[in-house]
Amino acid sequence: MVSTGVAEVTDETFETEVLGAELPVLVEFTADWCPPCRQMAPVLAALAEEEAGRLRVVQLDVDRNPETTNAYKVLSMPTFMLFRDGEPLRSMVGARPKRRLLEELADAL
């Protein structure tokens, strides 16, 4: 269920792809069985395209990657976490329109 322009990260690649990234990274903790996660797919694809060069957007499947999910105490899907310089800056739970997501990310970009 990976959206266009949205890379999938795993427990094995999280450190390199997210924590070691040059750009801020928005991580969607997602699951195939989560309807609101599926709703967010076009929003994240649009965000990834519009903010390319300023923000990286990735997805992490919670069922296949329990280590990272547990490390960040993610309990609800979708959870969005914004990372910059290897640190989580902000966590948001639940589906939201692109406009609101951008507003919530604005001060971090």
Backbone as numpy.savetxt, mean C-alpha at the origin, in Angstrom:
# Nx Ny Nz CAx CAy CAz Cx Cy Cz
-4.52 -10.64 -7.85 -5.35 -9.44 -7.85 -4.49 -8.18 -7.85
-3.39 -8.18 -8.57 -2.50 -7.02 -8.62 -3.00 -6.04 -9.67
-3.10 -4.78 -9.29 -3.56 -3.74 -10.20 -2.42 -3.32 -11.13
-2.79 -2.77 -12.28 -1.80 -2.26 -13.22 -1.01 -1.14 -12.56
0.31 -1.18 -12.69 1.14 -0.12 -12.11 1.38 -0.28 -10.62
0.78 -1.32 -10.04 0.92 -1.56 -8.61 1.67 -2.88 -8.44
2.89 -2.80 -7.92 3.71 -4.00 -7.76 3.23 -4.80 -6.56
3.49 -6.10 -6.58 3.19 -6.93 -5.42 4.49 -7.17 -4.67
4.45 -6.96 -3.35 5.61 -7.25 -2.51 5.28 -8.43 -1.61
6.32 -9.07 -1.10 6.16 -10.26 -0.25 6.99 -10.07 1.01
6.88 -11.02 1.94 7.73 -11.00 3.13 9.20 -10.91 2.72
9.56 -11.63 1.66 10.96 -11.69 1.22 11.43 -10.39 0.58
10.54 -9.67 -0.10 10.96 -8.47 -0.84 10.62 -7.16 -0.13
9.88 -7.23 0.98 9.39 -6.03 1.66 10.53 -5.08 2.06
11.57 -5.63 2.64 12.67 -4.78 3.11 13.30 -4.00 1.96
13.59 -4.69 0.86 14.21 -4.03 -0.30 13.25 -3.09 -0.99
12.03 -3.57 -1.29 11.08 -2.82 -2.11 10.43 -1.65 -1.38
10.23 -1.79 -0.06 9.51 -0.76 0.69 10.45 0.00 1.62
11.11 -0.72 2.52 11.94 -0.06 3.52 13.18 0.59 2.90
13.68 0.00 1.82 14.87 0.55 1.17 14.58 1.45 -0.01
13.32 1.78 -0.25 12.94 2.56 -1.43 13.37 4.01 -1.32
13.71 4.59 -2.46 14.09 6.01 -2.53 12.87 6.89 -2.34
11.77 6.51 -2.96 10.53 7.29 -2.90 9.68 6.85 -1.70
8.74 7.70 -1.26 7.74 7.21 -0.30 6.97 6.05 -0.95
6.56 5.08 -0.14 5.84 3.91 -0.66 4.52 3.77 0.09
3.44 3.67 -0.68 2.13 3.37 -0.10 1.90 1.87 -0.26
1.74 1.18 0.87 1.52 -0.27 0.86 0.05 -0.52 1.17
-0.61 -1.30 0.29 -1.96 -1.76 0.60 -1.83 -3.19 1.10
-2.22 -3.42 2.35 -2.31 -4.77 2.89 -3.67 -5.27 2.44
-3.70 -6.32 1.63 -4.90 -6.73 0.93 -5.10 -8.24 1.00
-6.27 -8.69 0.55 -6.56 -10.12 0.47 -7.54 -10.36 -0.67
-7.42 -11.52 -1.30 -8.30 -11.87 -2.43 -9.77 -11.91 -2.02
-10.04 -12.27 -0.77 -11.41 -12.44 -0.29 -12.05 -11.14 0.20
-11.36 -10.01 0.04 -11.79 -8.73 0.61 -12.44 -7.83 -0.46
-13.79 -7.70 -0.46 -14.45 -6.85 -1.46 -13.99 -5.39 -1.46
-13.81 -4.73 -0.29 -13.32 -3.34 -0.34 -11.92 -3.23 -0.95
-11.11 -4.30 -0.80 -9.78 -4.30 -1.42 -9.91 -4.29 -2.94
-10.85 -5.09 -3.45 -11.07 -5.13 -4.90 -11.57 -3.77 -5.39
-12.41 -3.10 -4.59 -12.91 -1.76 -4.92 -11.76 -0.78 -5.08
-10.71 -0.96 -4.31 -9.59 -0.02 -4.31 -8.64 -0.21 -5.49
-8.74 -1.34 -6.19 -7.79 -1.63 -7.27 -7.70 -0.51 -8.31
-8.83 -0.03 -8.88 -8.70 1.05 -9.87 -8.20 2.36 -9.26
-8.53 2.62 -8.02 -8.06 3.83 -7.32 -6.54 3.79 -7.19
-6.02 2.63 -6.76 -4.57 2.50 -6.58 -3.83 2.54 -7.91
-4.42 1.94 -8.93 -3.80 1.97 -10.26 -3.70 3.41 -10.76
-4.77 4.20 -10.58 -4.77 5.60 -11.00 -3.76 6.41 -10.19
-3.72 6.15 -8.90 -2.78 6.85 -8.01 -1.34 6.54 -8.40
-1.06 5.27 -8.67 0.30 4.85 -9.07 0.73 5.57 -10.34
-0.21 5.70 -11.28 0.10 6.34 -12.56 0.30 7.85 -12.37
-0.63 8.49 -11.66 -0.58 9.95 -11.49 0.60 10.41 -10.64
0.99 9.62 -9.65 2.04 10.02 -8.72 3.38 9.36 -9.03
3.50 8.71 -10.19 4.76 8.06 -10.57 5.88 9.09 -10.49
7.00 8.70 -9.87 8.11 9.63 -9.71 8.08 10.34 -8.36
6.89 10.36 -7.71 6.77 10.97 -6.37 6.39 9.95 -5.31
5.70 8.88 -5.75 5.18 7.89 -4.81 5.14 6.54 -5.50
5.51 5.51 -4.77 5.40 4.14 -5.27 4.22 3.48 -4.57
3.41 2.74 -5.31 2.25 2.05 -4.73 2.45 0.55 -4.90
2.35 -0.19 -3.78 2.52 -1.64 -3.82 1.42 -2.31 -3.01
1.24 -3.61 -3.26 0.27 -4.41 -2.52 0.99 -5.58 -1.84
0.48 -5.96 -0.66 1.00 -7.12 0.03 -0.19 -7.99 0.42
-0.20 -9.23 -0.06 -1.28 -10.17 0.26 -1.07 -10.69 1.67
-2.02 -10.39 2.57 -1.85 -10.74 3.99 -1.85 -12.25 4.21
-2.59 -12.99 3.40 -2.65 -14.45 3.58 -1.34 -15.13 3.20
-0.67 -14.61 2.19 0.58 -15.21 1.73 1.81 -14.64 2.41
1.63 -13.56 3.19 2.78 -12.87 3.80 2.50 -12.52 5.26
2.36 -13.55 6.11 1.99 -13.31 7.50 3.06 -12.59 8.31
4.32 -12.77 7.93 5.42 -12.17 8.70 5.32 -10.64 8.72
5.21 -10.03 7.54 5.11 -8.58 7.44 3.79 -8.09 8.02
2.70 -8.81 7.74 1.38 -8.45 8.25 1.41 -8.37 9.78
1.99 -9.38 10.42 2.07 -9.41 11.88 3.04 -8.36 12.42
4.14 -8.14 11.72 5.14 -7.17 12.17 4.53 -5.77 12.29
3.59 -5.44 11.40 2.97 -4.12 11.42 1.58 -4.15 12.05
1.25 -5.27 12.69 -0.02 -5.43 13.43 -1.25 -5.06 12.60
-1.25 -5.54 11.35 -2.38 -5.28 10.46 -3.49 -6.29 10.76
-4.67 -5.78 11.10 -5.80 -6.64 11.47 -6.97 -6.51 10.51
-7.10 -5.39 9.82 -8.25 -5.15 8.94 -7.77 -4.93 7.51
-8.61 -5.34 6.57 -8.29 -5.13 5.16 -9.34 -4.21 4.55
-8.96 -3.31 3.65 -7.57 -2.97 3.35 -7.01 -2.02 4.41
-5.73 -2.20 4.71 -4.98 -1.22 5.51 -3.94 -0.62 4.58
-3.84 0.69 4.60 -2.84 1.40 3.81 -1.80 1.95 4.77
-0.54 1.71 4.46 0.54 2.28 5.26 1.48 3.03 4.34
1.81 4.24 4.75 2.75 5.04 3.99 4.10 4.96 4.67
5.11 4.55 3.92 6.47 4.43 4.43 7.36 5.46 3.74
8.24 6.07 4.52 9.26 6.94 3.93 10.54 6.73 4.71
11.65 6.55 3.99 12.95 6.29 4.60 12.91 5.11 5.56
12.15 4.08 5.20 12.11 2.85 5.98 11.19 2.89 7.20
10.51 4.01 7.41 9.64 4.15 8.58 8.18 4.30 8.18
7.27 3.65 8.91 5.84 3.88 8.64 5.44 5.26 9.17
4.91 6.11 8.29 4.50 7.46 8.66 3.04 7.52 9.05
2.22 6.74 8.35 0.79 6.86 8.53 0.13 5.54 8.19
-0.95 5.25 8.91 -1.73 4.04 8.66 -3.20 4.43 8.53
-3.86 3.90 7.50 -5.27 4.20 7.25 -5.99 2.88 6.99
-7.15 2.71 7.60 -7.89 1.46 7.44 -9.18 1.73 6.68
-9.45 0.87 5.68 -10.71 0.93 4.96 -10.59 1.58 3.59
-11.53 1.20 2.72 -11.58 1.75 1.36 -11.93 3.24 1.45
-11.43 4.01 0.50 -11.73 5.44 0.46 -11.59 5.93 -0.97
-12.27 7.04 -1.31 -12.12 7.59 -2.66 -10.70 8.13 -2.86
-10.30 8.20 -4.12 -8.93 8.65 -4.45 -8.67 10.04 -3.90
-9.64 10.95 -4.00 -9.47 12.32 -3.53 -9.10 12.34 -2.04
-9.82 11.55 -1.25 -9.55 11.50 0.19 -8.19 10.86 0.47
-7.85 9.82 -0.27 -6.56 9.17 -0.10 -5.43 10.17 -0.39
-5.58 10.93 -1.47 -4.57 11.94 -1.80 -4.45 13.01 -0.73
-5.59 13.43 -0.17 -5.56 14.43 0.91 -4.80 13.89 2.11
-5.03 12.62 2.43 -4.38 12.01 3.59 -2.87 11.81 3.37
-2.46 11.74 2.11 -1.05 11.53 1.80 -0.32 12.84 1.51
-1.07 13.92 1.29 -0.50 15.17 0.77 0.69 15.68 1.56
0.60 15.74 2.87 1.70 16.33 3.66 2.94 15.45 3.68
2.80 14.20 3.31 3.95 13.28 3.33 4.68 13.23 1.98
4.04 13.72 0.93 4.65 13.64 -0.41 5.51 14.85 -0.72
